[in-house]
Every structure is written in structure tokens, then in C-alpha cells.
């Protein structure tokens, strides 16, 4: 049952995100509802989906664990190593510099790395569904970006190497906070010594 709650959350979350890739349907919805109402509904559906994902996955982990395969211990170390560039890429999508200009969509690259790292380190059904869904969505979204004719948002100026240095510095700090504070306290799984 708890896995179904997580799956419902994934459906809501990705339905709202996939809808935005359908530019004609999105434009029609904005014209019909108004931009403010559209953004409010989009945010509400996304947040509801995210809340169901978190709640369902947390309860699945506590009481409904289903092992599919048993990753070797080395996979956890590989996942830990992959998470550093994943976090830096996500930060680089906001601190636009050469990393952003080179990759064009560092947020999606970071999500793909995050999902792949967690798929390597987790062999249970819930993790496979959760992280596999995020990986599939990020691949889909990247492909759909190539087919879009509009930018989707007002352009944000791209800076130079200073922005990259800031992205790396903030990314390293965020990575350390996620790995050594957030993950063991909130997720309940230490990243070292597992």
C-alpha cells in the first residue's frame, strides 16, 4: 500500500512536469486559466506529488521493504563519489557560468547522476521505482528540450568562470551537508560505514 502512495506521488509529480513539455497544451492552459492560476495549480500538484513520494517512500522503507538485488558494498562508495558532481551540476544550473553554457541543462544532468548513483547503491523495489522514475523523466525531459521551439522561460544571463567557482564551492558545501547531515538524519541512512 505504501509503495502505491509513492507511485501515486510520482504520477502526480511527473504528470505536472511532463505537461509543461507539451508547449501547445501548456499555452492553452495558461490562456484559459491565466498565468498566475496556472503556476499555482502546477505548484500545488507538484508539491502534492512530492509530499506523497516522500511519505510513501518513508513508510515503505520502515515497513514494507522488498529486496530485488543486493548491490556490492563498492556501489555505495561509487554512489557517494557520483553525488559530488551531481550536486555541483544542480547548483551550476542556478549559478550560470561555463558549466551551464557547456552542458545547457546541468540540472537534468545532475538529476540523472543523482538517480543513477542511487540505483547503483540500492537494490530494493521502492528505490528502483523511485530513482528509476527520476532517471527516466530526466532523460525524457532532455530529449523533449531538443524538440521545443521556445526557451520556456526568460533568459538568465550566463556569467563567466567566477560563477563556476561559486557553483563548485556551494556545491561542495551542499554535498557535505547532504551527505553528513541530511542523509543520515532525515533519510535515516548514513552514507559512510554502510
N, C-alpha and C positions, 0 to 999 in steps of 0.2 A: 504494500500500500504506500509506504513512504517513498519508494522509488517512483511510483506513479505520480506522486505530488511533485517530485523533482522533474519528471518528464513533462508534466503539465506546465511547470515553470519554464522549462526550456522551450516548449512550443510557443508560449506567450512571448517570451523574450525574443526569440528568433523570428517569430511572425512579424513583430513590430519592426525589427531591424531589416528583414527581407523586404517588407512593404516599402521601405524608403528606397530600395534599389529599383523599384518599379516607378520610374520617374513620372510617367504619364498619370498613373493612378494616384501617385502622391500629389501631383499638381492639381488633379481634380478634387482630391480630398481637401487640400488647402483652400482651393477656390470655394468649395461648398461650406467648409467649417470656419474658415478664417485661419490665418497663420498661428495666432495665439492659442486658439482652441485645439488645432491640430497638434501643436507642440505639447500642450497639456495632456491630451489623450495619449500621445506617443510616450511621453514620460511616465504617465500613470501605468500604462500597460507594461512598459519595460521594467519599471520598479516592482510591479506586482509579480512579474515573471521572475525577476531576480530574487525577490523575497521567497517565493515558492521553491526556487532552486536551492537557496541556502537552507531553508527549513527542511525540505525533503532530503537533501544530501546529509545534513547533520543528523537527522533521525535515522536515516538508512545506516550511516556509519556506526551509530550507537546500538542499533538493534537488529539490523537486517542484512548484515554483511554477506556477500556471495562471492567467493573466490572463483576466478576463471583461470588464472595462471599465477605463477609465483616468480616475480622478477628477481633476478640475481641482485645481490647487495650492491654491486657496482653500478647498477642502473640508478640508484638513489644519488650516488656521487655525480654521475653524468647529469642527472636532472638538476642537481644543485649548481653545477657549472653552467648549464644552459640558461638557468634563470637570471644570471647576471646580465648577459646581453639582452635577454627578453625585457627586463625592467628598463634598461638603458634605452632600448628602442621605443618603449611606450613613452618614456619621458621625452625622447627626441621628437616625438610627434607633436609635442607642445612647445618645445624649445627648438624651433625650426632653424637648422643650420645645414651643413653639408651632408650630415647623415640623412636628414629629411629629403634634401634635394636628390640624393643618390638613390634612396630606396622608394621615394614618392609616397609610400604608405607604411611608415615604420610601426604604426600602431598595429596594423594587421600582421606584420612580420613578428612583432613582439607577442601577439596573441598566439600565433602559430607555434612559436618557440615554447611559450608557456604550456600550451596544450600538449605538444609533443613530449616535452620534458616530463609532464605528469603522467602521460600514457606509458612512458618507459618505466616509471617508478611505481606505478600502481596496477595491480592485476585483478582488481575486483570489478564486478559488473557495473556498480554505480559509477566508479571512476572512469571506466571505459566509455559509458554512455555520456557522462558529463564532459570529460575532456575531449572525447571524440566528436561530440556535437560542436564544441567551440572550434576545434580544428577544421571541421567540415564547413562551418559557417565562414571562418576567416578565408579559407580557400575560395569558397563561393563568392564572397564579397570582393575579393581581389580580382577574380575573373570578371565579375559584373562591372567593376570600375573601368575596365578596359572598354566595355561596350557603351558606357554612359557618354552622352554628349555634353552634359553640363557638369560644372565643378561641384555642385551640391551645396556649396556654402561660399560666402565671400572669401576671397583670397586673403591669406595671412602672409605678411612679408617674411621672406626667408633671410635669416641673418648669416653670419659667417662662422668661422671656426670657434669663436668665443661661445656661441650658442652650443656648439658640440661639446666643448669643455664643461659648460654648465650642465648639459644633459648627462654627461658621464659622471660628474661629481654628484649631482642629485640622484642619478640612477644608482650609484654605489651606495649612497646613504639609504635610499629607499629599499634596495636589495637587502642590506644588512638588517634594517628594521623588519622587513617582511620575513626574512629567514630566521631571525633570532628572537623576535618579539611576537609578531603577529601569528606566524605559523604555529609555534608551539602553544601559545596562549589561546588563540581563537579557534584554530583548526584542531588543536589537541595532539598534533604530531610533531615531534622535534625533527629538524632536518639533519642534525648531526647525531651520530650514535645510534642510528636506527638499523 
